[in-house]
Amino acid sequence: MTEVLGTTGATTTSRVRATLQVVVALAIAGAVCGALWAWLAPPIHSVVALTRSNDRVKAYLGNEGDHFFTAAFLMVGFLSVLAVIAAVAVWQWRTQRGPVMMAALGVGSVVASAAAVGTGAVLARLRYGHLDVAAVDVTEQNRVTYVVEAPSVFFGHTPLQVALTLLFPAAVAAMIYVLGAASTSRDDLGGWPPVDPAGPATGRTGTAADVPPVAPSSPSP
């Protein structure tokens, strides 16, 4: 993230523009993470069989059912790494350090999570299709059919599980940014241009170096 500095050392990038840049950049990065997830997430192999009573049953092969957890954990891992990288990158933008950029980082992380799970779910659906047990071709002559199921982007489909997946990366990004702020001893968070705090008023007249300050004298009688 770069910006042009004016003659006074102040940035020419406004807070609003900087905020939008962070959110848009994170949204694009989230979509890339979703595409990478769709490529790497393991599918779930299962079998659909027709019982003697002509009922359809589905069973996972071996430990294939664990891939639901593996795929969801992989998505959270990708988003957490993205959150750490984004927090460090935004912190390096010294001219924009402050609570506004932290808020932009949090919002951008949620947007990145939504873009990642949306992109990943769509690409996985296109790659593996949708499994409908009732539509699987099993007959009395062919009672067993092996199928492949798309991985899941969430650990579950309850509102709490979905919300935790979307908000966890934002919490990671906020924690990294807060650690950077806590490690800075300056009130301006080490931003640029630096802001020197005004010294306390002493009522003394400033003088040249190595010369004692002169206290104000009382008026002559």
PyMOL commands that set and color helices and strands:
alter all, ss='L'
color gray80, all
select helices_A, chain A and resi 15-40+64-91+94-96+99-128+133-135+159-182
alter helices_A, ss='H'
color red, helices_A
select strands_A, chain A and resi 44-50+56-60+144-149
alter strands_A, ss='S'
color yellow, strands_A
deselect
rebuild
show_as cartoon
